[in-house]
Amino acid sequence: MKILLVEDARSVVQVMTARLTSYGYEVVHAENGQVAVERFADTSPDLVLMDIEMPVMNGFEAANRIRALEAQQRWAWTPIIFLTSSDTVQNLVTAIEAGGDDFMSKFAPEPVLHAKMKAMGRIANLRQSLAIANQKLQSLADHDGLTGLLNRRSMDAQVDQIWFESAPKGTPFALLMIDIDNFKKYNDRYGHQMGDDCLRNVAKAIEDATVQANQLGTTSGAFAARYGGEEFSVIIPSAHPLAMEQLSASLLDSVRQLGIAHERNEAWGIVTISIGAARVEKASGVLAQVFRMADQRLYAAKGQGRNCAISVDQT
């Protein structure tokens, strides 16, 4: 267990550190509340032992700031035990209101300190297990069960956030709407099991091409999602027009290279996709309009024979 010890008195630090390390715990020291907040963000301790009266920033204010940091993260909560030489009722009330979980004398007898640390160790282990379980549940909630891509709900949430952050800055925003050509005919000809395999393979090709574009620096922060059925989306924040076109071409080529037989996709004989692309130079106005623009271009791509991308740039 990693313990952040926040204490300005050197004598107390030496004694507490010696006692805690003798139990097998790792101790990180901060000499005041301001340093404690910085060390907390850097070291992610399992427990905070917080003095109350300190220079620069007292323990109550430091606890408030730590809780504010944790409020920005999912399932973040770290036990905070206040250390004091004065167990007054007012200190106890203030400690709890500041976000503390317990109250202990700096001069607690050895058995008391050891017992409390054992209890905190159990809580730390449980907290870690719960965090892992919650992360798995969140991943299941955010991702499409068949393809592994982000699902529509998660995509919408992320797009709203990107649009919200981009609008004040006036940065570009682009998206690609993607549809597997003649997918209903594919299911009718090959069956739904092979249809599911086709969706998985196409989704992976789309995701891999998007990740590669980010790695090459063609795009930054682009991500793919399953929009619904045989439709997918790729979101491209701060997109340059050429980047949008290059990624569209890469997606078309990646799916063609899969070489999945599709005899009812008459013109091509393999599984292909059509793409409608939309981009705005400055993220402003109604986001849904950009999606409508991309959707219109998608239908235009299908009308022009499929297996192609049509883009538009609105300034």
Secondary structure as GFF3:
##gff-version 3
##sequence-region A 1 315
A	DSSP	beta_strand	2	6	.	.	.	ID=ss1
A	DSSP	alpha_helix	10	22	.	.	.	ID=ss2
A	DSSP	beta_strand	26	30	.	.	.	ID=ss3
A	DSSP	alpha_helix	33	43	.	.	.	ID=ss4
A	DSSP	beta_strand	47	51	.	.	.	ID=ss5
A	DSSP	alpha_helix	59	71	.	.	.	ID=ss6
A	DSSP	beta_strand	80	84	.	.	.	ID=ss7
A	DSSP	alpha_helix	89	97	.	.	.	ID=ss8
A	DSSP	beta_strand	102	105	.	.	.	ID=ss9
A	DSSP	alpha_helix	110	142	.	.	.	ID=ss10
A	DSSP	alpha_helix	152	169	.	.	.	ID=ss11
A	DSSP	beta_strand	173	180	.	.	.	ID=ss12
A	DSSP	alpha_helix	183	190	.	.	.	ID=ss13
A	DSSP	alpha_helix	192	216	.	.	.	ID=ss14
A	DSSP	beta_strand	223	228	.	.	.	ID=ss15
A	DSSP	beta_strand	231	237	.	.	.	ID=ss16
A	DSSP	alpha_helix	241	258	.	.	.	ID=ss17
A	DSSP	beta_strand	273	280	.	.	.	ID=ss18
A	DSSP	alpha_helix	287	303	.	.	.	ID=ss19
A	DSSP	beta_strand	309	314	.	.	.	ID=ss20
###
